[in-house]
Amino acid sequence: MSDDLELGKYSREGQDHAGSACGAAVGAMCHCIAGNPMPDLATATADWQMNFLIQEIGKRMPALNACAEGNEKQAELARQTHQIGKDMLEQCLSTDFGDADSMLFVMTGIQINMPFEFEDYFQPLSFEVRKKDGSVVDLYQEAFGSW
């Protein structure tokens, strides 16, 4: 968040203007808005991470296009980018460790870079425990309340 309270921008010390916060996500969204072709992940090896993000943001453009420009669109971009990361995390989580009573606690969220006079903030969006039997217990509301 910039000094002017713009989401998706960040006022950095020593710079006279706010720059992009999470420039990769903003760049991926701008790539899609401009109607540029989707990169082929099988052949686009120079920057696979950025190309993957473009692909994933491209799939979420209907939700982003439904938002007004400005803070609403930037907040939705943060939510969509969080979901991309959460989906990737889901693919690699494992409870194949420890003994039969071992549990895996997983918390995800969004890092919010705040204007100079405030401290940066982590907004938790999910908190759960995964057990060996495959069950998942949602702890978010108990830990953080509803939002």
Backbone as numpy.savetxt, mean C-alpha at the origin, in Angstrom:
# Nx Ny Nz CAx CAy CAz Cx Cy Cz
1.88 13.28 3.41 1.04 14.44 3.41 1.94 15.68 3.41
1.60 16.62 2.54 2.42 17.84 2.41 2.04 18.85 3.49
2.81 19.93 3.56 2.49 21.02 4.49 1.13 21.63 4.17
0.69 21.51 2.91 -0.62 22.02 2.49 -1.72 20.97 2.64
-1.41 19.87 3.35 -2.34 18.78 3.63 -2.81 18.05 2.38
-1.91 17.92 1.41 -2.19 17.15 0.20 -1.70 15.72 0.38
-2.61 14.76 0.22 -2.20 13.36 0.26 -1.46 13.04 -1.02
-0.50 12.12 -0.93 0.28 11.74 -2.10 1.46 12.65 -2.36
1.64 13.65 -1.50 2.78 14.55 -1.61 3.45 14.64 -0.25
4.73 14.98 -0.26 5.48 15.05 0.98 6.43 16.23 0.93
6.41 17.05 1.97 7.30 18.21 2.08 8.60 17.75 2.75
9.66 17.71 1.96 10.94 17.25 2.49 11.79 18.44 2.91
12.50 18.24 4.01 13.37 19.30 4.51 14.42 19.64 3.45
14.61 20.93 3.22 15.59 21.39 2.26 15.05 21.57 0.85
13.80 21.18 0.61 13.19 21.38 -0.70 12.13 22.47 -0.61
12.02 23.27 -1.66 11.07 24.39 -1.63 9.68 24.02 -2.11
9.45 22.76 -2.46 8.12 22.32 -2.90 7.89 20.87 -2.48
6.66 20.50 -2.39 6.32 19.13 -2.02 6.56 18.20 -3.21
7.12 17.06 -2.93 7.34 16.05 -3.96 6.39 14.89 -3.76
6.48 13.95 -4.64 5.59 12.79 -4.59 5.96 11.87 -3.43
4.96 11.44 -2.71 5.14 10.39 -1.70 4.77 9.08 -2.38
5.58 8.09 -2.24 5.40 6.82 -2.94 5.31 7.06 -4.44
6.36 7.62 -4.96 6.40 7.96 -6.37 6.15 6.80 -7.30
6.49 5.58 -6.87 6.26 4.41 -7.72 4.77 4.20 -7.93
3.98 4.29 -6.86 2.53 4.09 -6.99 1.91 5.21 -7.82
2.32 6.45 -7.57 1.80 7.58 -8.34 2.20 7.44 -9.81
3.45 7.05 -10.05 3.92 6.85 -11.42 3.16 5.75 -12.14
2.87 4.66 -11.42 2.11 3.55 -12.01 0.70 4.01 -12.37
0.07 4.77 -11.48 -1.28 5.27 -11.75 -1.26 6.22 -12.95
-0.28 7.11 -13.01 -0.18 8.05 -14.14 0.05 7.29 -15.45
0.84 6.24 -15.41 1.08 5.40 -16.60 -0.25 4.85 -17.11
-1.08 4.37 -16.18 -2.37 3.78 -16.56 -3.36 4.84 -17.03
-3.40 5.97 -16.34 -4.31 7.06 -16.73 -3.99 7.54 -18.13
-2.70 7.59 -18.47 -2.28 8.08 -19.79 -2.60 7.08 -20.90
-3.04 5.87 -20.52 -3.38 4.88 -21.53 -2.18 4.19 -22.13
-1.05 4.27 -21.46 0.16 3.59 -21.95 -0.04 2.08 -21.89
0.63 1.35 -22.76 0.46 -0.12 -22.77 1.00 -0.74 -21.48
0.38 -1.84 -21.10 0.83 -2.58 -19.93 2.12 -3.30 -20.27
3.13 -3.24 -19.40 4.38 -3.96 -19.68 4.18 -5.46 -19.59
4.94 -6.18 -20.37 4.92 -7.64 -20.35 5.93 -8.10 -19.31
5.44 -8.65 -18.20 6.34 -9.02 -17.11 7.34 -10.10 -17.50
7.02 -10.88 -18.50 7.94 -11.94 -18.94 9.16 -11.37 -19.65
9.00 -10.21 -20.28 10.12 -9.65 -21.04 10.65 -8.34 -20.47
9.90 -7.68 -19.61 10.30 -6.37 -19.06 11.13 -6.59 -17.80
12.38 -6.95 -17.99 13.23 -7.32 -16.86 14.03 -6.14 -16.29
14.08 -5.02 -16.98 14.89 -3.89 -16.53 14.39 -3.35 -15.19
13.10 -3.26 -15.00 12.53 -2.77 -13.74 11.28 -3.58 -13.44
11.47 -4.84 -13.11 10.35 -5.76 -12.91 9.42 -5.26 -11.82
9.96 -4.72 -10.74 9.13 -4.26 -9.62 8.17 -3.15 -10.08
8.66 -2.18 -10.82 7.80 -1.10 -11.30 6.78 -1.63 -12.30
7.21 -2.52 -13.17 6.29 -3.09 -14.16 5.19 -3.91 -13.48
5.54 -4.62 -12.43 4.55 -5.37 -11.66 3.54 -4.41 -11.03
4.04 -3.32 -10.47 3.14 -2.34 -9.85 2.21 -1.71 -10.89
2.73 -1.41 -12.06 1.88 -0.88 -13.14 0.78 -1.89 -13.48
1.15 -3.15 -13.61 0.16 -4.19 -13.91 -0.93 -4.23 -12.84
-0.52 -4.22 -11.58 -1.48 -4.35 -10.48 -2.35 -3.09 -10.33
-1.76 -1.93 -10.47 -2.55 -0.69 -10.42 -3.52 -0.66 -11.60
-3.07 -1.15 -12.76 -3.95 -1.21 -13.93 -5.22 -1.99 -13.66
-5.10 -3.09 -12.92 -6.28 -3.89 -12.57 -7.23 -3.16 -11.64
-6.72 -2.15 -10.95 -7.51 -1.44 -9.96 -7.97 -0.05 -10.42
-7.75 0.25 -11.68 -8.11 1.57 -12.21 -9.61 1.87 -12.10
-10.52 0.91 -12.22 -11.93 1.26 -12.04 -12.21 1.90 -10.67
-11.61 1.37 -9.62 -11.80 1.96 -8.29 -11.15 3.34 -8.21
-9.99 3.49 -8.82 -9.30 4.78 -8.80 -10.02 5.82 -9.66
-10.52 5.40 -10.82 -11.24 6.33 -11.70 -12.56 6.79 -11.10
-13.11 6.02 -10.17 -14.36 6.39 -9.53 -14.18 7.51 -8.51
-12.93 7.84 -8.18 -12.64 8.86 -7.16 -12.42 10.22 -7.80
-12.79 11.24 -7.04 -12.49 12.61 -7.46 -10.97 12.82 -7.42
-10.48 13.75 -8.20 -9.05 14.06 -8.18 -8.67 14.60 -6.81
-7.39 14.59 -6.51 -6.90 15.15 -5.26 -6.83 14.12 -4.15
-7.16 14.56 -2.93 -6.98 13.70 -1.76 -7.77 12.41 -1.83
-8.97 12.45 -2.38 -9.78 11.22 -2.46 -9.08 10.17 -3.32
-8.57 10.58 -4.46 -7.88 9.64 -5.36 -6.57 9.14 -4.73
-5.85 10.03 -4.07 -4.58 9.62 -3.44 -4.82 8.66 -2.28
-5.89 8.87 -1.51 -6.21 7.95 -0.42 -6.58 6.58 -0.98
-7.34 6.57 -2.07 -7.70 5.29 -2.70 -6.46 4.59 -3.27
-5.53 5.36 -3.83 -4.29 4.79 -4.33 -3.51 4.12 -3.19
-3.47 4.76 -2.04 -2.79 4.16 -0.87 -3.49 2.87 -0.46
-4.83 2.87 -0.44 -5.57 1.65 -0.09 -5.30 0.53 -1.09
-5.33 0.86 -2.36 -5.10 -0.15 -3.39 -3.67 -0.68 -3.33
-2.70 0.19 -3.10 -1.31 -0.24 -2.99 -1.12 -1.12 -1.76
-1.78 -0.78 -0.68 -1.75 -1.63 0.52 -2.28 -3.02 0.18
-3.37 -3.08 -0.56 -3.97 -4.37 -0.90 -3.03 -5.19 -1.79
-2.33 -4.53 -2.69 -1.35 -5.22 -3.53 -0.29 -5.88 -2.64
0.23 -5.12 -1.69 1.23 -5.67 -0.78 0.68 -6.78 0.08
-0.55 -6.61 0.56 -1.17 -7.63 1.40 -1.39 -8.92 0.61
-1.81 -8.79 -0.64 -2.00 -9.97 -1.49 -0.68 -10.71 -1.70
0.41 -9.96 -1.92 1.73 -10.58 -2.09 2.16 -11.27 -0.80
1.92 -10.62 0.33 2.28 -11.20 1.61 1.52 -12.51 1.84
0.27 -12.53 1.47 -0.57 -13.72 1.62 0.04 -14.92 0.89
0.64 -14.66 -0.25 1.22 -15.74 -1.05 2.47 -16.36 -0.41
3.13 -15.63 0.47 4.37 -16.17 1.02 4.32 -16.47 2.52
3.20 -16.19 3.18 3.09 -16.50 4.60 3.05 -18.01 4.83
3.67 -18.42 5.92 3.67 -19.84 6.26 3.69 -19.99 7.78
2.99 -20.97 8.25 3.06 -21.30 9.67 3.87 -22.59 9.86
4.71 -22.89 8.89 5.55 -24.07 8.93 6.83 -23.75 9.70
6.68 -23.54 11.02 7.82 -23.25 11.88 7.43 -23.61 13.31
8.40 -23.74 14.17 8.14 -23.96 15.58 7.40 -25.25 15.87
6.74 -25.27 17.03 6.01 -26.47 17.44 4.52 -26.31 17.13
3.72 -27.26 17.59 2.28 -27.29 17.27 1.52 -26.08 17.80
2.05 -25.43 18.82 1.37 -24.27 19.41 1.88 -22.93 18.87
2.84 -22.96 17.95 3.38 -21.72 17.40 2.32 -20.98 16.60
2.36 -19.66 16.68 1.41 -18.81 15.97 2.18 -17.71 15.25
1.59 -17.23 14.17 2.18 -16.14 13.40 1.25 -14.93 13.50
1.75 -13.83 14.03 0.98 -12.59 14.13 1.35 -11.71 12.95
0.35 -11.21 12.25 0.58 -10.41 11.04 -0.19 -9.09 11.17
0.53 -7.98 11.02 -0.10 -6.67 11.01 0.33 -5.95 9.73
-0.63 -5.35 9.04 -0.33 -4.57 7.84 -0.93 -3.18 8.00
-0.45 -2.26 7.19 -0.98 -0.90 7.27 -0.30 0.02 6.28
-0.50 1.29 6.48 0.03 2.33 5.60 0.88 3.29 6.42
2.09 3.57 5.94 2.95 4.56 6.56 2.55 5.93 6.03
2.25 6.85 6.93 1.85 8.20 6.53 2.97 9.17 6.92
3.62 9.73 5.92 4.64 10.74 6.16 3.94 12.06 6.37
4.10 12.64 7.55 3.35 13.83 7.94 4.15 15.11 7.68
3.44 16.26 7.64 4.14 17.54 7.51 5.11 17.76 8.68
6.02 18.70 8.52 7.13 18.91 9.45 6.75 18.96 10.92
5.68 19.64 11.26 5.38 19.83 12.68 4.78 18.60 13.35
4.53 17.55 12.59 3.95 16.32 13.13 4.93 15.16 12.94
4.77 14.15 13.79 5.57 12.94 13.62 4.90 12.05 12.59
5.70 11.27 11.85 5.15 10.32 10.90 4.26 9.33 11.64
3.38 8.69 10.91 2.36 7.86 11.54 2.17 6.57 10.76
2.02 5.45 11.47 1.69 4.18 10.86 0.22 3.89 11.16
-0.59 3.73 10.11 -2.02 3.43 10.27 -2.21 1.93 10.06
-2.42 1.18 11.16 -2.69 -0.26 10.98 -4.00 -0.46 10.23
-4.03 -1.42 9.33 -5.25 -1.74 8.59 -5.71 -3.17 8.80
-4.80 -4.03 9.24 -5.19 -5.40 9.59 -4.25 -5.93 10.65
-4.78 -6.80 11.50 -3.99 -7.43 12.54 -4.64 -8.78 12.83
-3.87 -9.84 12.65 -4.44 -11.18 12.80 -3.39 -12.14 13.32
-3.88 -13.28 13.83 -3.00 -14.36 14.24 -3.36 -15.58 13.41
-2.34 -16.26 12.91 -2.53 -17.48 12.12 -2.00 -18.65 12.92
-2.81 -19.69 12.98 -2.45 -20.86 13.77 -2.09 -22.03 12.86
-1.45 -23.01 13.43 -0.99 -24.18 12.68 -2.13 -24.92 11.99
-3.33 -24.91 12.59 -4.46 -25.64 12.01 -5.07 -24.91 10.81
-4.48 -23.76 10.43 -4.97 -23.01 9.28 -5.97 -21.93 9.65
-6.38 -21.88 10.91 -7.35 -20.85 11.30 -6.67 -19.48 11.40
-7.47 -18.46 11.14 -7.01 -17.08 11.22 -7.98 -16.33 12.13
-7.43 -15.66 13.14 -8.25 -14.90 14.07 -7.96 -13.43 13.85
-8.99 -12.67 13.53 -8.86 -11.23 13.30 -8.80 -10.52 14.65
-7.70 -9.83 14.92 -7.49 -9.13 16.18 -7.62 -7.62 16.05
-7.92 -7.14 14.84 -7.90 -5.70 14.59 -8.80 -4.92 15.54
-10.07 -5.28 15.57 -11.03 -4.52 16.36 -10.68 -4.56 17.84
-10.24 -5.72 18.31 -9.87 -5.84 19.72 -8.66 -4.95 20.06
-7.72 -4.90 19.13 -6.49 -4.13 19.37 -6.67 -2.64 19.11
-7.41 -2.28 18.05 -7.45 -0.89 17.61 -8.85 -0.27 17.62
-9.87 -1.05 17.83 -11.24 -0.53 17.74 -11.67 -0.42 16.29
-12.83 0.12 16.08 -13.31 0.26 14.69 -12.93 1.63 14.16
-12.86 1.73 12.87 -12.56 3.02 12.24 -13.44 3.24 11.11
